């Protein structure tokens, strides 16, 4: 009877699932990046409350953790409008003007969601911006949807990738700018010797980052749309 009780107690006390999951690793890495600007595998293991050897049972390297984090961020980037617009272009003959406007609107929607997804922290931007996507299937899938939609509008695959890269350079900077202080352009006590800056800052309002983003995005898309055949 005692033996039976011990067996039952041991069985009941065993965890039904692993203490470490892919999601926990990703979220812990994201938190360390946001707080410290970087992380090591030892720091990540400590954050998760496990030994480094236990962490390596789940991920092979820091690069694999970053790939998982990239996929996590990519889930927040919407390609829905771009795919719908591409399907519309494939299904019917549109005038060049209509197709161009459709591309601008759909790409703007993707761009806004991209900026939002990456605006969690500047460190996230600087780290993932230089992380190859080959080992991040979710991220690769997002880019495939975007580039294939661009090709449907008439870009070559090469030009589609170059266009994505040009947009990303702006979007990643805009995602970082979200964290800039609202008074970053305030000349302060030097206002009298910098009157144009002082006047401009006084008229900026409460959402300068958002206004600057929309201004830059509109200009960039207008220029890029002229490359459509």
N, C-alpha and C positions, 0 to 999 in steps of 0.2 A: 504494500500500500504506500509506503513511504517512497519507494522507487517510482511508483506511478505518479504521485504528486510532484516529484522532482521533474519528471519528464514533462508533465503538463506545464509546470511553471517555466521551464526552459523554453518550451515551444511558444508559450504565450509571450515571453519576454523578448523573443527575437524580432528584429525589425522586419516588416513585410516588404520593404523596398530599400534600395540603396540610399545612403545618406547624401550622396552626391549625385546630382542630375545635371544634364547639359544646360538646362535653364538656370540652375543655381550658379553654375560656373560662369555663364555669360553675364548674369546680373551682378555677380560679385566683381568680375573684371570691369564692367561698366562703372560700377561705383568707385573702384580704385582709380580708374582713369580720370573720372570726374573730380575726385578729391585730391589725388596726388599728381596727376598729369602723366602717370605711367605705372607699370606694375611688373614685378618679377613673378615667376612661378612660385617661389617660396612665399612671397607676400600674398599671393592668391590662395595658396593652401592654408596659410594662417587665417586669412579672412573667412575661409570656409570651415575652419576648425578641424582640419585634418592634416596628416603628415604629407609632405611632398610626394612620397612614394604612392600614397593612396590617390592623389590627384592624377599622377601619371598612369594610373590604371584606367582613367577615363579620357584623358587627352594626351596626345603624344608630345606636344610642344606648345610654346607660347603662340606660334603662328596659327596653330589649330584653334586656339582660344580666340584669336583675333578674327579668324574666318567665321567662327560661330557668332561673334559679336557683330560682324559685318552683315551676316544673314538676319540677325535680330533687328538691326536698324533698317535693313531693306524691306522688312515686313511692313514698315510704316510708310513706304513710298508707293503711291498709287500710280499705276499705269492704265487704269480703267478707261479714262477718256481718250488716251492715245490709241488704245486698241480699238475702241469703238470708232474713232475717226478714221483709222487705217482701214477698218472693215468697210466703212462707207465709201472711201476712195476706191477700194478694190471692186466694189459692187456697182459703181456708177461712174459715168463721165462727168466730171465737174470742171467748171471753168478754172483757169489758173488762179484767178482772184479768190474764188470761193475756197479752193483747195488750200491756198496760202493762208487765208484767215482761219481755216479749220485747223491747220497745223499749228499756228501761233496760239490759238486758244487751248488746244489739247496739250501742247508742250508746256504752256504756262501753268496748267493744272498740275502736271507732273513736277515741274520745277518748284512750285509752292510746297508740295508735300515733301519733296526732297529736302528743302531748306528746313522745314519743321522737324523732320526726322533727325537731321544732323545737329540741330540747335541745342541738344541736351547739354553739351559742354565743349569748349574750345579744344580740349585735349582729345576728345573723340574725333574731331575733324582732323587734327594734325596726325593722328595715329592711323586712322582708316584711309585717309587720302593717299597714303603711300603703301597700303597693304594690297598685294596682288589678289585678284578675285578668283584665281583658278581653283582654289580649294573651298570656295564659298558658293555652293549650288544655288542658294536662294538669291544671292546677289547677282550671280551670273544669269539667272532666270529673269530678274528684273531688267538687266541691261539688254538681254536678248529681246525682250518685249519692246523696249524703247527703240533699239536700233532697227528691228524688223518693221516697226511702225514707220520710222523715218524712211526706210527703203520703199515702203508702200507709197509714200508721197513723192518719191523720185530720187532721193539721195542714193548714191552708191554705198555699199557697205563701208568702204573706207571713209567717205565723207560723213556717213552717219556716226561713226565712232569719233571722228574729229569734232563733229558738232556737239556730241555728248561731252567730250573733254572740255571744249570751250565753255559750255554751259556750266559744267561742274566747277571750273576755276572761279566763276562768279558766285555760284551757289554756296560753295564751301566758305568763301570769304564772307558772304552774307550771313551764313549760319554762325560764324564766329562773331560778326558784328552785333548779333542779337545780345551778346553779353557785354558790349561796351557800355560804359556809364552814359546816362542820358545827357550829361553836361560835358562830354568829351571835347566839343568844339567851343566851349565857353572860354573866351580870352581872359576872363576874370579881371584882375586889377590892371591888366594891360589893354583893356577895351578902348581907351582913348587913343592909343597908338595903332589900334587894329580895328578901325570903325566898321569896315565891311564885314569882318568876322562877327563883331558884336551885334550888328544889325541883323545879319543872317541868323545868328544863334537865337536872338530874341524872337524871331518869327518861326522857329522850327516846330514848335508845338510839342506834344507828348509822344508822338510816334515817328520820330525821324528815321529810325532803322527800317521800319516797314515802308515808309514813303520812298526812301532811297532804294530799297529793294525793288519795289514796283516800277520805279523810274528806270533803273538799270535793266531790269528784266524786259520791259517793253522795248527799250532801245536795242538790246542784244537780239531779241527775237525778230525785230523788224529788219535788222541787218542780216541775220542768218537766213531769214525767209527769202531773201533775194537770190539765194543760191539754189532754191528749188527750180527744177526745170520747167 
